[in-house]
Amino acid sequence: MSQRVKGVIARAKGAPVEVTTIVVPDPGPGEAVVRVQACGVCHTDLHYREGGINDDFPFLLGHEAAGIVESVGEGVTDVAPGDFVVLNWRAVCGDCRACRKGKPWYCFNTHNATQKMTLEDGTELSPALGIGAFVEKTLVHAGQCTKVDPEARPAAVGLLGCGVMAGIGAAINTGGVTRGDSVAVIGCGGVGDGAVAGAALAGATKIIAIDTDDRKLEWARKFGATHTINAKGKDVVAEVQALTDGNGADVVVEAVGRPETYKQAFYARDLAGTVVLVGVPTPEMTIELPLLDVFGRGGALKSSWYGDCLPTRDFPMLTELYKQGQLDLDAFVTEEIRLDQVEEAFGKMHTGDVLRSVVIFE
């Protein structure tokens, strides 16, 4: 028996989002219905609305969420009704070549729900990142539900579902930041500040935050940045080198996703250092680097998908650090909003007024 609930969709490229009625089917084998309590407004949702991901409109937006499992389908054993969960968009399959190699965080065959949520007229919806959580209840694959401590604040830990996890993981999992490292982070939005927080957790002693907005640089200091650089009119590479004894940083996290900032990251790292690209570029972007520099500088150039996280490993651990006061997830929540304020939140994202707007469901 299906349910009718309220949710936010994008009907066409660039059109304002709208709140409408969504039909959510009962969970089938391997699926779960989750009552969403909180969902962050992530830049990826804006990418979907702008047609930057694909053209499978209409989209049911939202993916950075936490909530309560309401019902599960046949064969589901890892979660049960009543469990408090953070949703993830990379439910590992356990059987692809990456999983068989013992690297499930690279899973090449992640799970999504088989059934589709629809509009009342039967039009099938494409859920953002296989989740679709700007909705009172959503249907997901049960593997997309990760149990965490139910005492945690949904608006805070829900952000582990995408941006904050992407940043923390870019620093710790992909970049391998460790005690005593110097780290530079280019771009201090939600993902970049996650990388700052991750570097601090890992014991980096010098964390350099780089942005063109002084407000964002102040936010970065709250998450552990020891130095800041406003990139307007400055040579970012020279500034980073000046702060690292002329060498460059051990790890540079690029959280913007643009060719010019990637080049800055490439040259701002120390010899044999690591560059981590976690900012998402658009399809038309290209980059040109002297191959001799790629060879001669050594080190590693890495891309970070979702912070190379393993939700079952990382979400409960980070939730516990949050509860202990070692990871301030609350500081990422700039404002709590209603479902009908998502379009307004996109506007604030453009102007840099928020780290995260979070939709709260009653």
C-alpha positions as CSV (number, residue, x, y, z in Angstrom):
1,M,0.0,0.0,0.0
2,S,1.6,3.3,-1.1
3,Q,1.7,6.5,0.9
4,R,1.3,10.1,-0.2
5,V,3.6,12.7,1.2
6,K,5.0,16.1,0.5
7,G,8.3,16.6,-1.3
8,V,10.4,19.0,-3.4
9,I,10.9,18.3,-7.1
10,A,12.7,19.9,-10.0
11,R,10.5,19.5,-13.1
12,A,12.8,21.1,-15.7
13,K,16.3,22.5,-16.2
14,G,16.7,25.8,-14.3
15,A,13.1,26.0,-13.3
16,P,12.3,26.9,-9.6
17,V,11.7,23.8,-7.5
18,E,8.2,23.1,-6.2
19,V,6.6,21.3,-3.3
20,T,4.1,18.6,-4.5
21,T,2.6,15.3,-3.5
22,I,4.9,12.3,-3.9
23,V,3.7,8.7,-3.9
24,V,6.0,6.3,-1.9
25,P,5.4,2.6,-2.5
26,D,5.8,0.0,0.3
27,P,9.3,-1.4,0.5
28,G,10.1,-4.4,-1.7
29,P,12.8,-6.9,-1.2
30,G,16.0,-5.2,0.1
31,E,14.3,-1.8,0.4
32,A,13.3,0.5,3.3
33,V,11.0,3.4,3.8
34,V,12.5,6.1,6.0
35,R,10.7,9.0,7.7
36,V,13.0,11.9,7.1
37,Q,13.8,14.1,10.0
38,A,16.3,16.5,8.5
39,C,18.0,17.0,5.1
40,G,20.7,19.4,4.2
41,V,20.6,21.6,1.1
42,C,23.7,20.5,-0.8
43,H,25.3,22.1,-3.9
44,T,24.7,18.8,-5.7
45,D,21.0,19.3,-5.5
46,L,21.5,22.6,-7.3
47,H,23.5,20.8,-9.9
48,Y,20.6,18.5,-10.5
49,R,18.1,21.4,-10.8
50,E,20.4,23.1,-13.3
51,G,20.8,19.9,-15.4
52,G,24.4,19.5,-14.5
53,I,24.1,15.8,-13.6
54,N,21.8,14.5,-16.3
55,D,18.5,15.2,-17.9
56,D,16.3,12.6,-16.2
57,F,13.7,15.2,-15.0
58,P,11.7,15.4,-12.9
59,F,14.1,15.0,-10.0
60,L,13.1,14.4,-6.4
61,L,15.9,16.4,-4.7
62,G,17.7,16.0,-1.4
63,H,20.1,13.4,-0.3
64,E,22.0,14.6,2.9
65,A,19.6,13.2,5.4
66,A,18.9,11.4,8.6
67,G,15.6,9.8,9.8
68,I,13.8,6.9,11.3
69,V,13.3,3.6,9.5
70,E,9.5,3.1,9.2
71,S,9.3,-0.2,7.4
72,V,11.5,-2.7,5.6
73,G,11.0,-5.2,2.8
74,E,11.7,-8.9,2.5
75,G,15.3,-10.0,3.3
76,V,16.3,-6.8,5.2
77,T,18.2,-7.7,8.3
78,D,20.7,-4.9,8.9
79,V,18.1,-2.3,9.9
80,A,14.7,-2.5,11.4
81,P,11.7,-0.2,12.0
82,G,12.6,2.3,14.6
83,D,16.3,2.5,13.8
84,F,17.8,6.0,13.6
85,V,19.8,6.2,10.4
86,V,21.9,8.5,8.2
87,L,21.3,7.9,4.5
88,N,24.2,7.3,2.2
89,W,24.4,7.3,-1.6
90,R,27.0,4.5,-1.9
91,A,25.5,1.3,-0.6
92,V,28.2,-1.2,-1.3
93,C,27.3,-4.4,-3.2
94,G,29.9,-6.6,-1.6
95,D,30.5,-8.5,-4.9
96,C,32.0,-6.2,-7.5
97,R,35.7,-6.3,-8.3
98,A,36.5,-3.4,-5.8
99,C,34.6,-5.1,-3.0
100,R,36.3,-8.5,-3.7
101,K,39.6,-6.7,-3.5
102,G,38.8,-5.5,0.0
103,K,38.2,-1.9,-1.1
104,P,34.4,-1.5,-0.7
105,W,34.7,2.3,-0.5
106,Y,35.4,2.1,-4.3
107,C,32.3,-0.1,-4.9
108,F,31.5,0.0,-8.6
109,N,28.0,-1.4,-8.3
110,T,26.3,0.5,-5.5
111,H,22.7,-0.3,-4.6
112,N,19.6,1.9,-5.0
113,A,15.9,1.0,-4.5
114,T,14.4,-1.0,-7.4
115,Q,11.0,0.6,-7.2
116,K,10.3,4.2,-8.2
117,M,8.6,7.0,-6.3
118,T,6.2,8.9,-8.5
119,L,3.9,11.9,-8.8
120,E,0.2,11.3,-8.4
121,D,-0.2,10.9,-12.1
122,G,2.3,8.1,-12.2
123,T,5.2,10.0,-13.5
124,E,8.4,8.3,-12.2
125,L,10.8,10.5,-10.3
126,S,14.6,10.4,-10.4
127,P,15.8,10.6,-6.8
128,A,18.9,12.7,-6.3
129,L,21.9,10.4,-5.8
130,G,19.5,7.5,-5.5
131,I,18.0,8.9,-2.3
132,G,15.5,11.8,-2.8
133,A,15.1,13.1,0.7
134,F,13.4,16.5,0.4
135,V,10.4,14.6,1.2
136,E,8.5,13.5,4.4
137,K,9.2,9.8,3.7
138,T,11.6,8.3,1.1
139,L,12.1,4.8,-0.4
140,V,15.8,3.6,-0.5
141,H,17.8,0.5,-0.6
142,A,18.2,-0.8,2.9
143,G,22.0,-0.7,2.4
144,Q,21.7,3.1,2.1
145,C,20.7,3.2,5.8
146,T,23.5,3.4,8.3
147,K,22.5,3.1,12.0
148,V,24.0,5.7,14.3
149,D,23.5,6.8,17.9
150,P,19.8,7.9,18.2
151,E,20.8,10.6,20.7
152,A,22.6,12.5,17.9
153,R,20.9,15.6,16.5
154,P,19.4,14.7,13.0
155,A,20.2,18.1,11.4
156,A,23.9,17.7,12.4
157,V,24.6,14.0,11.7
158,G,22.5,14.0,8.5
159,L,25.3,16.1,6.9
160,L,27.5,13.0,7.1
161,G,25.3,11.8,4.2
162,C,27.3,13.9,1.7
163,G,29.2,17.2,2.0
164,V,30.8,17.0,5.5
165,M,31.7,13.3,5.0
166,A,33.2,14.1,1.5
167,G,35.4,16.8,3.1
168,I,36.5,14.8,6.2
169,G,37.2,11.7,4.0
170,A,39.1,13.7,1.4
171,A,41.6,14.7,4.1
172,I,41.7,11.5,6.1
173,N,40.8,8.6,3.8
174,T,42.0,9.9,0.4
175,G,44.7,12.3,1.4
176,G,46.1,10.2,4.2
177,V,46.6,13.3,6.5
178,T,48.4,12.3,9.6
179,R,50.1,13.7,12.7
180,G,52.4,16.7,12.0
181,D,51.3,17.2,8.4
182,S,50.8,20.6,6.7
183,V,47.5,20.8,4.9
184,A,46.0,23.4,2.5
185,V,42.3,23.5,1.7
186,I,41.2,25.5,-1.3
187,G,37.5,26.4,-1.1
188,C,35.9,26.7,2.3
189,G,32.3,25.8,1.8
190,G,30.7,22.8,3.5
191,V,33.1,20.3,1.9
192,G,36.2,22.4,2.3
193,D,35.4,23.0,6.0
194,G,34.8,19.3,6.3
195,A,38.4,18.8,5.0
196,V,39.7,21.3,7.5
197,A,37.9,19.5,10.3
198,G,39.2,16.2,9.1
199,A,42.8,17.5,9.0
200,A,42.4,18.7,12.5
201,L,41.1,15.4,13.7
202,A,44.0,13.6,12.1
203,G,46.5,15.7,13.9
204,A,47.8,18.1,11.2
205,T,49.8,20.9,12.8
206,K,49.4,23.5,10.1
207,I,46.0,23.8,8.3
208,I,45.8,26.6,5.7
209,A,42.3,27.6,4.6
210,I,42.0,29.4,1.2
211,D,39.0,31.2,-0.1
212,T,38.0,34.6,-1.6
213,D,35.3,35.3,1.1
214,D,36.5,36.5,4.5
215,R,33.3,35.1,6.1
216,K,34.2,31.6,4.9
217,L,37.7,32.0,6.2
218,E,36.4,32.8,9.6
219,W,34.2,29.8,9.5
220,A,37.2,27.7,8.6
221,R,39.1,28.8,11.7
222,K,36.2,27.5,13.8
223,F,36.8,24.0,12.3
224,G,40.6,24.0,13.0
225,A,42.3,26.2,10.4
226,T,45.5,27.7,11.8
227,H,46.1,30.1,8.9
228,T,43.9,31.7,6.3
229,I,44.6,33.2,2.8
230,N,42.1,35.4,1.0
231,A,43.0,34.5,-2.6
232,K,41.7,37.8,-4.1
233,G,44.7,39.4,-5.8
234,K,47.2,37.0,-4.2
235,D,49.6,34.3,-5.5
236,V,48.1,31.4,-3.6
237,V,51.1,29.1,-4.4
238,A,53.6,31.7,-3.0
239,E,51.4,32.3,0.0
240,V,51.2,28.6,0.9
241,Q,54.9,28.2,0.3
242,A,55.6,31.1,2.6
243,L,53.7,29.4,5.4
244,T,55.5,26.1,4.9
245,D,59.2,27.0,4.9
246,G,59.1,27.5,1.2
247,N,58.2,23.9,0.5
248,G,54.4,23.7,0.0
249,A,51.9,21.7,1.9
250,D,52.1,17.9,2.4
251,V,48.5,17.6,1.3
252,V,46.4,20.0,-0.7
253,V,42.6,19.5,-0.9
254,E,40.9,21.2,-3.8
255,A,37.3,21.7,-2.9
256,V,36.2,24.0,-5.7
257,G,36.4,21.8,-8.8
258,R,37.9,24.4,-11.3
259,P,41.0,24.1,-13.5
260,E,42.6,27.3,-12.1
261,T,42.2,26.2,-8.5
262,Y,43.4,22.7,-9.3
263,K,46.6,24.2,-10.8
264,Q,47.1,26.1,-7.6
265,A,46.7,22.9,-5.6
266,F,49.2,21.1,-7.9
267,Y,51.9,23.7,-7.4
268,A,51.1,24.5,-3.7
269,R,52.0,21.0,-2.6
270,D,55.4,19.9,-1.4
271,L,57.6,17.6,-3.6
272,A,56.1,14.1,-3.3
273,G,53.0,15.7,-1.7
274,T,49.4,14.8,-2.4
275,V,46.7,16.7,-4.3
276,V,43.1,15.6,-3.6
277,L,40.3,16.8,-5.9
278,V,37.0,16.6,-4.1
279,G,35.4,19.7,-5.8
280,V,33.1,18.5,-8.6
281,P,34.0,19.9,-12.1
282,T,31.5,20.4,-14.9
283,P,31.7,18.3,-18.1
284,E,33.3,21.0,-20.3
285,M,36.2,21.7,-18.0
286,T,39.7,20.6,-19.1
287,I,43.2,21.1,-17.6
288,E,46.7,21.3,-19.1
289,L,49.8,20.7,-17.0
290,P,53.4,20.2,-18.2
291,L,53.9,16.4,-18.1
292,L,57.5,17.0,-16.9
293,D,56.1,18.7,-13.8
294,V,53.7,15.9,-13.2
295,F,56.6,13.5,-13.4
296,G,59.2,15.6,-11.6
297,R,57.2,16.7,-8.6
298,G,56.3,13.1,-7.7
299,G,53.7,12.4,-5.1
300,A,50.1,11.6,-5.9
301,L,47.2,13.2,-7.7
302,K,43.9,11.7,-6.4
303,S,40.2,12.2,-6.8
304,S,38.0,11.6,-3.8
305,W,34.5,10.1,-4.3
306,Y,32.4,10.8,-1.2
307,G,35.6,11.0,0.8
308,D,36.3,7.4,0.0
309,C,34.1,6.6,2.9
310,L,32.7,3.3,4.1
311,P,29.4,4.4,5.8
312,T,29.2,1.4,8.1
313,R,32.7,2.3,9.4
314,D,32.8,6.0,9.2
315,F,29.3,7.3,10.2
316,P,29.0,5.7,13.6
317,M,32.6,6.7,14.4
318,L,32.1,10.3,13.4
319,T,28.8,10.4,15.2
320,E,30.6,9.3,18.4
321,L,33.3,12.0,17.9
322,Y,30.5,14.5,17.5
323,K,28.8,13.4,20.7
324,Q,32.2,13.6,22.5
325,G,32.6,17.2,21.4
326,Q,35.6,16.4,19.1
327,L,33.8,17.1,15.9
328,D,31.5,20.2,15.8
329,L,28.9,19.1,13.3
330,D,26.4,21.6,14.7
331,A,28.7,24.4,13.4
332,F,28.0,23.4,9.8
333,V,24.2,24.0,10.3
334,T,23.8,27.7,9.5
335,E,20.0,27.7,9.5
336,E,17.0,25.3,9.8
337,I,14.3,25.8,7.2
338,R,11.0,24.4,6.0
339,L,10.4,22.3,2.9
340,D,9.0,25.2,1.0
341,Q,12.2,27.3,1.6
342,V,14.5,25.1,-0.5
343,E,14.5,27.5,-3.5
344,E,15.4,30.3,-1.2
345,A,18.2,28.2,0.3
346,F,19.7,27.8,-3.2
347,G,19.8,31.6,-3.5
348,K,21.7,31.9,-0.2
349,M,24.1,29.2,-1.4
350,H,25.0,31.4,-4.5
351,T,25.7,34.4,-2.3
352,G,27.8,32.4,0.2
353,D,25.5,33.3,3.1
354,V,25.3,29.8,4.5
355,L,27.4,26.7,5.1
356,R,24.3,24.5,5.2
357,S,20.6,25.2,5.2
358,V,18.9,22.1,6.7
359,V,15.3,21.2,6.0
360,I,13.6,20.1,9.3
361,F,10.5,17.9,9.1
362,E,8.0,18.0,11.9
